[in-house]
Amino acid sequence: MGGYLSAGPGATSYDGYWTMRLDLLADPIREPAWREALRALFVRLADELPAFYASAELITGYVWSGRTLWADGDTEQRISPMHYRDGWLGLPPRPTWWTWLGEPFAAYFPHLPAERTTATERGLLYSAADEPSGPADLVPLSTWLPGELFADFAGGAHGLRSAPLVRAPSIPVELRGRRRRWMP
């Protein structure tokens, strides 16, 4: 298990966002009780923090040492729709297992399939599969949501470790212009 929490907006932050990441070994989550506990934590964090987007994805190729997870050259690329300098780039171009969407995406909630969504206190949870699954086994959100909300891989380099994302053609108005100027 590992994780990351950015300091968020501040004197050395270029954008008005903060990010958080939690890395877990997938095997325990395949058990329904553990999966439901994780889902409850995931939704509660998204609802109670000032979030507008959250995702859970299965990343292959991590190495489990018996104490910690670590990445090597065979670890699948992690997709982050946030860039520390450019802010929100758009929904990720690769499907994720769970996607929680907040207020900036509320107009799109009716487009998502009712059998795969759950209303939460401050948003909507979309479950692309019942169990943790990689992107090849998931129906992408772009099946129901407009393609212009999604970032893309630069140069069409889908899945390469160093492929940067290109900003989506359409960014919800609430998420535009949130970059902050660097302050010494």
N, CA and C atoms as a LAMMPS dump frame, in Angstrom:
ITEM: TIMESTEP
0
ITEM: NUMBER OF ATOMS
552
ITEM: BOX BOUNDS ff ff ff
-5.0000000000000000e+02 5.0000000000000000e+02
-5.0000000000000000e+02 5.0000000000000000e+02
-5.0000000000000000e+02 5.0000000000000000e+02
ITEM: ATOMS id mol type element x y z
1 1 1 N 0.845 -1.168 0
2 1 2 C 0 0 0
3 1 3 C 0.893 1.234 0
4 2 1 N 0.485 2.219 -0.726
5 2 2 C 1.207 3.477 -0.774
6 2 3 C 0.245 4.573 -1.168
7 3 1 N 0.725 5.778 -1.236
8 3 2 C -0.156 6.865 -1.608
9 3 3 C 0.561 8.174 -1.775
10 4 1 N -0.235 9.196 -2.051
11 4 2 C 0.287 10.521 -2.318
12 4 3 C -0.812 11.54 -2.045
13 5 1 N -0.468 12.646 -1.43
14 5 2 C -1.384 13.764 -1.238
15 5 3 C -0.605 15.032 -1.533
16 6 1 N -1.06 15.788 -2.543
17 6 2 C -0.352 17.029 -2.869
18 6 3 C -0.689 18.074 -1.823
19 7 1 N 0.151 19.067 -1.74
20 7 2 C -0.07 20.15 -0.795
21 7 3 C -1.214 21.049 -1.236
22 8 1 N -1.582 20.961 -2.498
23 8 2 C -2.68 21.772 -3.009
24 8 3 C -2.235 23.172 -3.36
25 9 1 N -3.186 24.04 -3.616
26 9 2 C -2.859 25.394 -4.02
27 9 3 C -2.014 26.092 -2.951
28 10 1 N -1.005 26.765 -3.394
29 10 2 C -0.142 27.471 -2.462
30 10 3 C 0.89 28.282 -3.198
31 11 1 N 1.867 28.741 -2.473
32 11 2 C 2.888 29.627 -3.03
33 11 3 C 3.674 28.989 -4.163
34 12 1 N 3.871 27.685 -4.127
35 12 2 C 4.647 27.045 -5.195
36 12 3 C 3.783 26.207 -6.127
37 13 1 N 2.476 26.293 -5.995
38 13 2 C 1.568 25.527 -6.839
39 13 3 C 1.105 26.384 -8.007
40 14 1 N 1.145 25.815 -9.206
41 14 2 C 0.736 26.554 -10.393
42 14 3 C -0.764 26.52 -10.621
43 15 1 N -1.437 25.561 -10.056
44 15 2 C -2.866 25.441 -10.332
45 15 3 C -3.682 25.574 -9.054
46 16 1 N -4.981 25.589 -9.207
47 16 2 C -5.874 25.721 -8.069
48 16 3 C -6.392 24.386 -7.579
49 17 1 N -5.692 23.309 -7.852
50 17 2 C -6.146 21.978 -7.493
51 17 3 C -5.189 21.299 -6.527
52 18 1 N -5.683 20.269 -5.89
53 18 2 C -4.838 19.355 -5.147
54 18 3 C -5.202 17.954 -5.612
55 19 1 N -4.309 17.013 -5.44
56 19 2 C -4.559 15.638 -5.849
57 19 3 C -4.217 14.677 -4.721
58 20 1 N -4.825 13.504 -4.805
59 20 2 C -4.622 12.469 -3.793
60 20 3 C -4.613 11.133 -4.519
61 21 1 N -3.749 10.228 -4.087
62 21 2 C -3.687 8.912 -4.699
63 21 3 C -3.447 7.869 -3.611
64 22 1 N -4.114 6.744 -3.739
65 22 2 C -3.919 5.621 -2.833
66 22 3 C -3.695 4.382 -3.687
67 23 1 N -2.593 3.695 -3.469
68 23 2 C -2.27 2.478 -4.208
69 23 3 C -2.509 1.275 -3.304
70 24 1 N -3.289 0.321 -3.806
71 24 2 C -3.617 -0.879 -3.037
72 24 3 C -3.361 -2.125 -3.862
73 25 1 N -3.042 -3.202 -3.201
74 25 2 C -2.927 -4.5 -3.848
75 25 3 C -4.337 -4.94 -4.243
76 26 1 N -4.536 -5.388 -5.473
77 26 2 C -5.877 -5.71 -5.99
78 26 3 C -6.468 -6.99 -5.416
79 27 1 N -5.653 -7.963 -5.033
80 27 2 C -6.181 -9.263 -4.608
81 27 3 C -7.238 -9.159 -3.504
82 28 1 N -7.009 -8.429 -2.412
83 28 2 C -8.037 -8.348 -1.37
84 28 3 C -9.335 -7.697 -1.863
85 29 1 N -9.232 -6.785 -2.804
86 29 2 C -10.41 -6.067 -3.29
87 29 3 C -11.31 -6.979 -4.131
88 30 1 N -10.821 -8.097 -4.532
89 30 2 C -11.646 -9.055 -5.274
90 30 3 C -12.678 -9.724 -4.359
91 31 1 N -12.474 -9.633 -3.044
92 31 2 C -13.447 -10.147 -2.079
93 31 3 C -14.51 -9.082 -1.838
94 32 1 N -15.807 -9.467 -1.911
95 32 2 C -16.895 -8.479 -1.808
96 32 3 C -16.842 -7.58 -0.571
97 33 1 N -16.502 -8.108 0.589
98 33 2 C -16.49 -7.281 1.807
99 33 3 C -15.426 -6.182 1.719
100 34 1 N -14.236 -6.542 1.255
101 34 2 C -13.176 -5.548 1.112
102 34 3 C -13.527 -4.529 0.024
103 35 1 N -14.112 -5.015 -1.068
104 35 2 C -14.486 -4.141 -2.175
105 35 3 C -15.546 -3.124 -1.726
106 36 1 N -16.526 -3.576 -0.955
107 36 2 C -17.57 -2.665 -0.479
108 36 3 C -17.001 -1.643 0.503
109 37 1 N -16.072 -2.07 1.358
110 37 2 C -15.427 -1.129 2.281
111 37 3 C -14.641 -0.072 1.516
112 38 1 N -13.92 -0.495 0.487
113 38 2 C -13.167 0.456 -0.338
114 38 3 C -14.107 1.403 -1.07
115 39 1 N -15.198 0.861 -1.596
116 39 2 C -16.177 1.697 -2.306
117 39 3 C -16.755 2.756 -1.377
118 40 1 N -17.098 2.366 -0.151
119 40 2 C -17.646 3.316 0.826
120 40 3 C -16.628 4.415 1.141
121 41 1 N -15.362 4.046 1.321
122 41 2 C -14.303 5.037 1.568
123 41 3 C -14.131 5.954 0.364
124 42 1 N -14.09 5.375 -0.815
125 42 2 C -13.92 6.132 -2.058
126 42 3 C -15.023 7.189 -2.203
127 43 1 N -16.275 6.772 -2.04
128 43 2 C -17.409 7.699 -2.181
129 43 3 C -17.391 8.757 -1.082
130 44 1 N -17.093 8.346 0.127
131 44 2 C -17.087 9.313 1.237
132 44 3 C -16.013 10.39 1.032
133 45 1 N -14.825 9.978 0.609
134 45 2 C -13.773 10.959 0.334
135 45 3 C -14.195 11.913 -0.782
136 46 1 N -14.735 11.372 -1.867
137 46 2 C -15.154 12.216 -2.989
138 46 3 C -16.261 13.187 -2.569
139 47 1 N -17.213 12.718 -1.791
140 47 2 C -18.324 13.565 -1.354
141 47 3 C -17.911 14.615 -0.331
142 48 1 N -17.028 14.256 0.591
143 48 2 C -16.711 15.161 1.687
144 48 3 C -15.542 16.098 1.422
145 49 1 N -14.689 15.738 0.504
146 49 2 C -13.604 16.635 0.127
147 49 3 C -14.118 17.55 -0.99
148 50 1 N -13.471 18.626 -1.253
149 50 2 C -13.96 19.483 -2.345
150 50 3 C -13.587 18.909 -3.712
151 51 1 N -14.088 17.702 -4.008
152 51 2 C -13.735 17.005 -5.242
153 51 3 C -14.736 17.319 -6.354
154 52 1 N -14.268 17.216 -7.589
155 52 2 C -15.157 17.268 -8.74
156 52 3 C -14.972 16.018 -9.591
157 53 1 N -13.909 15.251 -9.332
158 53 2 C -13.617 14.029 -10.078
159 53 3 C -12.789 13.106 -9.191
160 54 1 N -13.1 11.818 -9.271
161 54 2 C -12.292 10.791 -8.598
162 54 3 C -12.392 9.523 -9.431
163 55 1 N -11.333 8.727 -9.413
164 55 2 C -11.367 7.477 -10.164
165 55 3 C -10.604 6.393 -9.43
166 56 1 N -10.981 5.164 -9.735
167 56 2 C -10.266 3.99 -9.246
168 56 3 C -9.971 3.147 -10.47
169 57 1 N -8.703 2.788 -10.635
170 57 2 C -8.337 1.997 -11.805
171 57 3 C -7.399 0.874 -11.413
172 58 1 N -7.453 -0.182 -12.186
173 58 2 C -6.565 -1.316 -12.004
174 58 3 C -5.355 -1.104 -12.911
175 59 1 N -4.184 -0.989 -12.301
176 59 2 C -2.927 -0.792 -13.038
177 59 3 C -2.144 -2.098 -12.952
178 60 1 N -1.796 -2.654 -14.088
179 60 2 C -1.068 -3.92 -14.083
180 60 3 C 0.44 -3.698 -14.041
181 61 1 N 1.13 -4.713 -13.564
182 61 2 C 2.585 -4.698 -13.596
183 61 3 C 3.252 -4.171 -12.353
184 62 1 N 2.502 -3.775 -11.331
185 62 2 C 3.149 -3.371 -10.08
186 62 3 C 3.789 -4.592 -9.445
187 63 1 N 4.835 -4.372 -8.709
188 63 2 C 5.551 -5.442 -8.028
189 63 3 C 5.224 -5.352 -6.532
190 64 1 N 4.802 -6.475 -5.954
191 64 2 C 4.496 -6.554 -4.527
192 64 3 C 5.67 -7.215 -3.837
193 65 1 N 6.293 -6.49 -2.926
194 65 2 C 7.476 -7.014 -2.235
195 65 3 C 7.117 -7.804 -0.981
196 66 1 N 5.846 -7.829 -0.646
197 66 2 C 5.423 -8.431 0.619
198 66 3 C 5.164 -7.352 1.659
199 67 1 N 5.663 -6.152 1.385
200 67 2 C 5.472 -5.013 2.29
201 67 3 C 4.989 -3.765 1.568
202 68 1 N 5.342 -3.64 0.307
203 68 2 C 4.993 -2.425 -0.425
204 68 3 C 4.833 -2.722 -1.915
205 69 1 N 4.16 -1.813 -2.603
206 69 2 C 4.017 -1.882 -4.055
207 69 3 C 5.016 -0.931 -4.686
208 70 1 N 5.615 -1.337 -5.794
209 70 2 C 6.503 -0.437 -6.518
210 70 3 C 6.401 -0.716 -8.001
211 71 1 N 6.716 0.312 -8.781
212 71 2 C 6.626 0.228 -10.235
213 71 3 C 8.014 -0.012 -10.819
214 72 1 N 8.021 -0.721 -11.951
215 72 2 C 9.254 -0.888 -12.71
216 72 3 C 8.937 -0.611 -14.178
217 73 1 N 9.825 -0.956 -15.07
218 73 2 C 9.639 -0.679 -16.49
219 73 3 C 8.474 -1.415 -17.128
220 74 1 N 7.957 -2.459 -16.468
221 74 2 C 6.825 -3.213 -17.011
222 74 3 C 5.484 -2.769 -16.442
223 75 1 N 5.494 -1.804 -15.533
224 75 2 C 4.263 -1.333 -14.924
225 75 3 C 3.493 -0.464 -15.918
226 76 1 N 2.2 -0.729 -16.021
227 76 2 C 1.333 0.029 -16.92
228 76 3 C 1.338 1.514 -16.541
229 77 1 N 1.197 2.362 -17.519
230 77 2 C 1.187 3.811 -17.295
231 77 3 C -0.042 4.226 -16.492
232 78 1 N 0.161 5.062 -15.516
233 78 2 C -0.929 5.673 -14.75
234 78 3 C -1.365 6.913 -15.526
235 79 1 N -2.654 7.112 -15.648
236 79 2 C -3.181 8.267 -16.363
237 79 3 C -3.661 9.285 -15.335
238 80 1 N -3.147 10.485 -15.398
239 80 2 C -3.602 11.548 -14.517
240 80 3 C -4.196 12.673 -15.352
241 81 1 N -5.487 12.95 -15.161
242 81 2 C -6.11 14.025 -15.924
243 81 3 C -5.765 15.419 -15.387
244 82 1 N -4.892 15.452 -14.387
245 82 2 C -4.436 16.727 -13.821
246 82 3 C -2.967 16.923 -14.18
247 83 1 N -2.624 18.141 -14.493
248 83 2 C -1.227 18.482 -14.725
249 83 3 C -0.917 19.639 -13.787
250 84 1 N 0.194 19.537 -13.073
251 84 2 C 0.492 20.528 -12.036
252 84 3 C 0.54 21.947 -12.578
253 85 1 N 0.874 22.126 -13.821
254 85 2 C 0.984 23.471 -14.381
255 85 3 C -0.233 23.863 -15.211
256 86 1 N -0.869 22.877 -15.855
257 86 2 C -1.971 23.168 -16.779
258 86 3 C -3.35 22.9 -16.209
259 87 1 N -3.444 22.369 -14.992
260 87 2 C -4.744 22.11 -14.387
261 87 3 C -5.453 20.902 -14.984
262 88 1 N -6.767 20.992 -15.059
263 88 2 C -7.61 19.896 -15.521
264 88 3 C -7.479 19.747 -17.035
265 89 1 N -7.128 18.535 -17.477
266 89 2 C -6.949 18.263 -18.901
267 89 3 C -8.167 17.609 -19.536
268 90 1 N -9.067 17.1 -18.734
269 90 2 C -10.256 16.417 -19.234
270 90 3 C -10.344 15.022 -18.653
271 91 1 N -11.473 14.382 -18.885
272 91 2 C -11.637 13.008 -18.417
273 91 3 C -10.576 12.132 -19.078
274 92 1 N -10.088 11.102 -18.387
275 92 2 C -9.006 10.289 -18.95
276 92 3 C -9.44 9.539 -20.21
277 93 1 N -8.528 9.381 -21.156
278 93 2 C -8.858 8.706 -22.41
279 93 3 C -8.982 7.188 -22.291
280 94 1 N -8.575 6.648 -21.159
281 94 2 C -8.651 5.205 -20.931
282 94 3 C -9.702 4.949 -19.852
283 95 1 N -10.561 3.929 -20.025
284 95 2 C -11.611 3.649 -19.037
285 95 3 C -11.039 3.324 -17.655
286 96 1 N -11.76 3.729 -16.627
287 96 2 C -11.407 3.393 -15.25
288 96 3 C -12.533 2.56 -14.641
289 97 1 N -12.192 1.787 -13.63
290 97 2 C -13.15 0.894 -12.983
291 97 3 C -14.282 1.682 -12.335
292 98 1 N -13.944 2.654 -11.493
293 98 2 C -14.936 3.541 -10.887
294 98 3 C -14.615 4.966 -11.305
295 99 1 N -15.653 5.731 -11.56
296 99 2 C -15.502 7.161 -11.828
297 99 3 C -16.56 7.894 -11.032
298 100 1 N -16.119 8.801 -10.188
299 100 2 C -17.035 9.666 -9.44
300 100 3 C -16.97 11.04 -10.093
301 101 1 N -18.141 11.568 -10.431
302 101 2 C -18.228 12.886 -11.059
303 101 3 C -19.016 13.821 -10.161
304 102 1 N -18.493 15.03 -9.998
305 102 2 C -19.143 16.04 -9.172
306 102 3 C -19.869 17.082 -9.997
307 103 1 N -20.195 18.179 -9.353
308 103 2 C -21.032 19.244 -9.898
309 103 3 C -20.698 19.701 -11.321
310 104 1 N -19.441 19.909 -11.705
311 104 2 C -19.186 20.374 -13.069
312 104 3 C -19.711 19.439 -14.16
313 105 1 N -19.991 18.185 -13.79
314 105 2 C -20.454 17.197 -14.768
315 105 3 C -21.93 16.831 -14.572
316 106 1 N -22.636 17.532 -13.686
317 106 2 C -24.029 17.187 -13.343
318 106 3 C -24.953 17.161 -14.558
319 107 1 N -24.741 18.02 -15.521
320 107 2 C -25.604 18.048 -16.709
321 107 3 C -25.512 16.742 -17.507
322 108 1 N -24.444 15.99 -17.307
323 108 2 C -24.236 14.75 -18.053
324 108 3 C -24.731 13.509 -17.305
325 109 1 N -25.106 13.643 -16.034
326 109 2 C -25.545 12.494 -15.247
327 109 3 C -26.666 11.702 -15.933
328 110 1 N -27.694 12.359 -16.501
329 110 2 C -28.782 11.6 -17.132
330 110 3 C -28.34 10.739 -18.32
331 111 1 N -27.175 11.012 -18.888
332 111 2 C -26.688 10.248 -20.043
333 111 3 C -26.067 8.907 -19.651
334 112 1 N -25.739 8.751 -18.374
335 112 2 C -25.08 7.521 -17.918
336 112 3 C -26.107 6.442 -17.612
337 113 1 N -25.771 5.172 -17.816
338 113 2 C -26.736 4.087 -17.607
339 113 3 C -27.093 3.913 -16.128
340 114 1 N -28.377 3.929 -15.828
341 114 2 C -28.862 3.849 -14.446
342 114 3 C -28.366 2.588 -13.735
343 115 1 N -28.227 1.485 -14.457
344 115 2 C -27.809 0.228 -13.825
345 115 3 C -26.337 0.248 -13.42
346 116 1 N -25.584 1.22 -13.867
347 116 2 C -24.155 1.323 -13.543
348 116 3 C -23.833 2.548 -12.688
349 117 1 N -24.857 3.304 -12.289
350 117 2 C -24.604 4.535 -11.528
351 117 3 C -25.294 4.511 -10.172
352 118 1 N -24.706 5.26 -9.244
353 118 2 C -25.264 5.438 -7.908
354 118 3 C -25.132 6.909 -7.556
355 119 1 N -26.249 7.542 -7.214
356 119 2 C -26.201 8.92 -6.747
357 119 3 C -25.547 8.936 -5.373
358 120 1 N -24.671 9.91 -5.158
359 120 2 C -24.028 10.067 -3.858
360 120 3 C -24.427 11.445 -3.32
361 121 1 N -23.922 11.792 -2.168
362 121 2 C -24.3 13.067 -1.542
363 121 3 C -24.005 14.275 -2.431
364 122 1 N -22.851 14.287 -3.097
365 122 2 C -22.455 15.446 -3.9
366 122 3 C -22.107 15.11 -5.345
367 123 1 N -22.462 13.914 -5.796
368 123 2 C -22.096 13.551 -7.152
369 123 3 C -22.737 12.264 -7.596
370 124 1 N -22.059 11.593 -8.511
371 124 2 C -22.561 10.352 -9.084
372 124 3 C -21.39 9.399 -9.279
373 125 1 N -21.578 8.145 -8.856
374 125 2 C -20.555 7.118 -9.026
375 125 3 C -20.953 6.23 -10.195
376 126 1 N -20.049 6.103 -11.151
377 126 2 C -20.23 5.192 -12.276
378 126 3 C -19.305 4.004 -12.054
379 127 1 N -19.866 2.791 -12.043
380 127 2 C -19.089 1.56 -11.902
381 127 3 C -19.066 0.867 -13.252
382 128 1 N -17.906 0.836 -13.889
383 128 2 C -17.781 0.228 -15.219
384 128 3 C -17.82 -1.295 -15.162
385 129 1 N -17.591 -1.866 -13.978
386 129 2 C -17.634 -3.316 -13.789
387 129 3 C -17.89 -3.596 -12.318
388 130 1 N -18.394 -4.794 -12.029
389 130 2 C -18.667 -5.151 -10.637
390 130 3 C -17.395 -5.445 -9.857
391 131 1 N -16.401 -5.997 -10.527
392 131 2 C -15.126 -6.329 -9.888
393 131 3 C -14.012 -5.517 -10.525
394 132 1 N -12.888 -5.358 -9.812
395 132 2 C -11.774 -4.617 -10.408
396 132 3 C -11.389 -5.212 -11.758
397 133 1 N -11.343 -4.368 -12.764
398 133 2 C -11.031 -4.814 -14.122
399 133 3 C -10.158 -3.783 -14.805
400 134 1 N -9.301 -4.255 -15.689
401 134 2 C -8.452 -3.364 -16.463
402 134 3 C -9.227 -2.705 -17.589
403 135 1 N -8.648 -1.696 -18.216
404 135 2 C -9.353 -0.909 -19.231
405 135 3 C -9.88 -1.72 -20.408
406 136 1 N -9.212 -2.797 -20.776
407 136 2 C -9.662 -3.597 -21.921
408 136 3 C -11.005 -4.281 -21.648
409 137 1 N -11.363 -4.461 -20.369
410 137 2 C -12.601 -5.141 -19.997
411 137 3 C -13.723 -4.19 -19.605
412 138 1 N -13.525 -2.897 -19.784
413 138 2 C -14.499 -1.892 -19.335
414 138 3 C -15.14 -1.158 -20.508
415 139 1 N -16.393 -0.796 -20.321
416 139 2 C -17.062 0.055 -21.302
417 139 3 C -16.701 1.5 -20.935
418 140 1 N -16.088 2.235 -21.847
419 140 2 C -15.64 3.586 -21.516
420 140 3 C -16.795 4.568 -21.319
421 141 1 N -16.565 5.553 -20.474
422 141 2 C -17.542 6.623 -20.269
423 141 3 C -17.874 7.345 -21.575
424 142 1 N -16.937 7.354 -22.497
425 142 2 C -17.159 8.033 -23.774
426 142 3 C -18.264 7.371 -24.6
427 143 1 N -18.731 6.196 -24.167
428 143 2 C -19.886 5.563 -24.812
429 143 3 C -21.125 6.415 -24.587
430 144 1 N -21.196 7.084 -23.428
431 144 2 C -22.376 7.866 -23.062
432 144 3 C -22.126 9.368 -23.004
433 145 1 N -20.904 9.758 -22.731
434 145 2 C -20.599 11.182 -22.596
435 145 3 C -19.94 11.703 -23.871
436 146 1 N -20.079 12.996 -24.144
437 146 2 C -19.478 13.571 -25.359
438 146 3 C -17.957 13.401 -25.38
439 147 1 N -17.436 12.997 -26.522
440 147 2 C -16.003 12.774 -26.679
441 147 3 C -15.165 13.998 -26.412
442 148 1 N -15.724 15.189 -26.581
443 148 2 C -14.934 16.406 -26.37
444 148 3 C -14.625 16.68 -24.901
445 149 1 N -15.206 15.903 -23.961
446 149 2 C -14.878 16.046 -22.539
447 149 3 C -13.616 15.271 -22.16
448 150 1 N -13.107 14.456 -23.1
449 150 2 C -11.999 13.551 -22.798
450 150 3 C -10.674 14.06 -23.346
451 151 1 N -9.646 13.983 -22.504
452 151 2 C -8.285 14.26 -22.956
453 151 3 C -7.886 13.136 -23.903
454 152 1 N -6.784 13.307 -24.597
455 152 2 C -6.287 12.258 -25.484
456 152 3 C -4.784 12.134 -25.281
457 153 1 N -4.245 11.016 -25.723
458 153 2 C -2.805 10.83 -25.663
459 153 3 C -2.153 11.65 -26.77
460 154 1 N -1.077 12.32 -26.451
461 154 2 C -0.35 13.121 -27.449
462 154 3 C 0.152 12.208 -28.558
463 155 1 N -0.089 12.604 -29.779
464 155 2 C 0.396 11.844 -30.921
465 155 3 C -0.232 10.468 -31.061
466 156 1 N -1.356 10.227 -30.38
467 156 2 C -2.016 8.933 -30.472
468 156 3 C -1.253 7.807 -29.807
469 157 1 N -0.307 8.118 -28.935
470 157 2 C 0.54 7.109 -28.283
471 157 3 C -0.197 6.48 -27.101
472 158 1 N -1.18 5.654 -27.372
473 158 2 C -2.017 5.043 -26.341
474 158 3 C -1.234 4.048 -25.492
475 159 1 N -1.053 4.413 -24.211
476 159 2 C -0.452 3.493 -23.265
477 159 3 C 1.051 3.55 -23.121
478 160 1 N 1.738 4.325 -23.936
479 160 2 C 3.186 4.421 -23.748
480 160 3 C 3.465 5.083 -22.411
481 161 1 N 4.517 4.642 -21.742
482 161 2 C 4.798 5.139 -20.394
483 161 3 C 4.965 6.642 -20.328
484 162 1 N 5.539 7.246 -21.33
485 162 2 C 5.822 8.679 -21.241
486 162 3 C 4.871 9.539 -22.072
487 163 1 N 3.791 8.966 -22.586
488 163 2 C 2.876 9.72 -23.445
489 163 3 C 2.11 10.754 -22.628
490 164 1 N 2.317 12.039 -22.926
491 164 2 C 1.558 13.07 -22.221
492 164 3 C 0.135 13.142 -22.763
493 165 1 N -0.72 13.806 -22.005
494 165 2 C -2.098 13.997 -22.437
495 165 3 C -2.26 15.354 -23.111
496 166 1 N -3.19 15.405 -24.04
497 166 2 C -3.574 16.64 -24.711
498 166 3 C -4.922 17.051 -24.127
499 167 1 N -5.064 18.325 -23.804
500 167 2 C -6.283 18.851 -23.185
501 167 3 C -7.515 18.531 -24.034
502 168 1 N -8.615 18.199 -23.365
503 168 2 C -9.891 17.939 -24.025
504 168 3 C -10.377 19.207 -24.72
505 169 1 N -11.069 19.073 -25.84
506 169 2 C -11.596 20.256 -26.534
507 169 3 C -12.609 21.052 -25.705
508 170 1 N -13.304 20.371 -24.782
509 170 2 C -14.323 21.044 -23.976
510 170 3 C -14.069 20.78 -22.501
511 171 1 N -13.853 21.841 -21.748
512 171 2 C -13.64 21.766 -20.302
513 171 3 C -14.825 22.471 -19.642
514 172 1 N -15.506 21.83 -18.666
515 172 2 C -16.608 22.517 -17.989
516 172 3 C -16.167 23.892 -17.468
517 173 1 N -17.051 24.857 -17.579
518 173 2 C -16.711 26.242 -17.241
519 173 3 C -16.145 26.371 -15.822
520 174 1 N -16.647 25.555 -14.884
521 174 2 C -16.161 25.626 -13.497
522 174 3 C -14.706 25.214 -13.364
523 175 1 N -14.188 24.506 -14.364
524 175 2 C -12.828 23.988 -14.288
525 175 3 C -11.847 24.757 -15.167
526 176 1 N -12.317 25.78 -15.82
527 176 2 C -11.44 26.592 -16.671
528 176 3 C -10.807 27.711 -15.86
529 177 1 N -9.593 28.062 -16.245
530 177 2 C -8.939 29.237 -15.661
531 177 3 C -8.638 29.126 -14.192
532 178 1 N -8.481 27.923 -13.683
533 178 2 C -8.187 27.766 -12.262
534 178 3 C -6.702 27.778 -11.98
535 179 1 N -5.891 27.933 -13.027
536 179 2 C -4.447 27.981 -12.798
537 179 3 C -4.116 29.228 -11.992
538 180 1 N -3.211 29.088 -11.079
539 180 2 C -2.742 30.235 -10.296
540 180 3 C -1.349 30.607 -10.748
541 181 1 N -1.03 31.824 -10.617
542 181 2 C 0.316 32.269 -10.972
543 181 3 C 1.276 31.854 -9.872
544 182 1 N 2.486 31.484 -10.316
545 182 2 C 3.509 31.114 -9.352
546 182 3 C 3.914 32.358 -8.566
547 183 1 N 4.059 32.182 -7.267
548 183 2 C 4.428 33.306 -6.404
549 183 3 C 5.735 32.952 -5.692
550 184 1 N 6.737 33.828 -5.739
551 184 2 C 8.021 33.53 -5.087
552 184 3 C 7.898 33.492 -3.558
